Amino acid sequence: MANNRFEWTVKGSERTQGGIKYTAADAWAIAGKRAAGHLKSTIDSAAITVNGETISVTQNTLAREIAAKVKASK
């Protein structure tokens, strides 16, 4: 049986959050939701990592980047 564990982390300027989901799509989705809380202004950014793949997002790019990652993961 395959070990389907997708570790995710979100690093903002003030804190880091992380966890494990059992599909890549779920990991990207929850990381995106958590990243939204890190982005207080349009100049803030957050780094989102799922199983070693990292993207950097801002308020303007968050929804688009997460939607693309979720779609590609399905």
Secondary structure, DSSP 4 states (H G I P E B T S, - for coil): -----EEEEEE-SS-EEEEEESSHHHHHHHHHHHHHHH--STT--EEEEETTEEEEE-TTTHHHHHHHHHHHH-
